[in-house]
């Protein structure tokens, strides 16, 4: 699916599923977002992080459950959303990464994209959206709270992603999509 979202930057395109040709643009986005990677993983992004988008799945979920969205300003990838359907339960979707390039932060782009995707989740009959909220990224927690998410207590990381001993605490943020 493809959505065009009105923002302060002009129309932004959100496209579901990434293509092999997107890898250079995603690597560029990851490099631009090294502030986030450093804060939540303790190290910079790398080529393995792109491949990890495909393979990092919670227990019991399959590749068919994975949804990857790129956010584009013209031809430039300025954001990425990683989500898994059916986690942590059948009627939920879990968001693992929600990246916005520093060049596009702070002017409503993330909120506009999140609103479209939450609307799609609600229309699909999902009941809940969960997201990863890192203590080391307070701006992300503030963003989630502004969207109406409740930030829960510290939890163990889910999925099969390799973690390091220095990674900061993670919390689950939850948004009810009740009717």
HUUR-V808443 format. One record per residue. N is the residue number from 1. PSI is psi as a letter, one per 30 degrees, with the letter a starting at -180 (999 if undefined). Layout:
# HUUR-V808443
[[N,PSI] [N,PSI]]
This chain:
# HUUR-V808443
[[1,l] [2,k] [3,k] [4,k] [5,k] [6,k] [7,l] [8,f] [9,f] [10,a] [11,k] [12,k] [13,k] [14,k] [15,k] [16,k] [17,k] [18,l] [19,l] [20,e] [21,f] [22,f] [23,e] [24,e] [25,e] [26,e] [27,e] [28,e] [29,e] [30,e] [31,e] [32,f] [33,g] [34,f] [35,e] [36,e] [37,e] [38,e] [39,e] [40,f] [41,f] [42,g] [43,l] [44,l] [45,l] [46,l] [47,e] [48,f] [49,e] [50,e] [51,e] [52,f] [53,e] [54,e] [55,f] [56,j] [57,k] [58,l] [59,k] [60,f] [61,l] [62,l] [63,f] [64,f] [65,f] [66,k] [67,k] [68,k] [69,k] [70,k] [71,k] [72,k] [73,j] [74,b] [75,f] [76,k] [77,j] [78,g] [79,l] [80,k] [81,k] [82,k] [83,l] [84,k] [85,k] [86,g] [87,k] [88,f] [89,l] [90,e] [91,h] [92,l] [93,k] [94,k] [95,k] [96,e] [97,k] [98,j] [99,k] [100,k] [101,k] [102,e] [103,f] [104,g] [105,l] [106,g] [107,g] [108,f] [109,e] [110,e] [111,e] [112,e] [113,e] [114,e] [115,e] [116,e] [117,e] [118,e] [119,e] [120,e] [121,e] [122,e] [123,f] [124,f] [125,g] [126,l] [127,f] [128,k] [129,k] [130,l] [131,l] [132,k] [133,j] [134,k] [135,f] [136,f] [137,i] [138,e] [139,e] [140,e] [141,e] [142,e] [143,e] [144,e] [145,e] [146,f] [147,f] [148,g] [149,k] [150,k] [151,k] [152,a] [153,l] [154,k] [155,l] [156,k] [157,k] [158,l] [159,a] [160,g] [161,k] [162,k] [163,l] [164,l] [165,f] [166,g] [167,k] [168,l] [169,k] [170,k] [171,l] [172,k] [173,k] [174,k] [175,j] [176,k] [177,g] [178,k] [179,999]]
